[in-house]
Amino acid sequence: MLAACEAGVGVAQGFELGVGELLRSGALVQLLPGWAEERFPLYAYHLSRHMAPAKVRAFVDFVISLLRT
């Protein structure tokens, strides 16, 4: 998908986390800037009857920290 966009033959919607560097370098350009703040839902599922293992909690905290920047 990104290769098609970089080649000028595609349009895609992606997360800043995945395409931010391509936007900053000029390899991609932003279309429809009014949609820039649109968020996609992201869920983390784990058994609620048990505390999440430390590695799961660490990953969830890591993803949350990336999305808040």
LINCOR-V737742 format. One record per run of one state. SS is the DSSP state (H for helix, E for strand, C for the rest). FROM is the first residue (numbers start at 0). TO is the last residue. If there is no record, write none. Layout:
ss:from:to
SS:FROM:TO
SS:FROM:TO
//
This chain:
ss:from:to
C:0:0
H:1:5
C:6:14
H:15:24
C:25:31
H:32:34
C:35:52
H:53:66
C:67:68
//
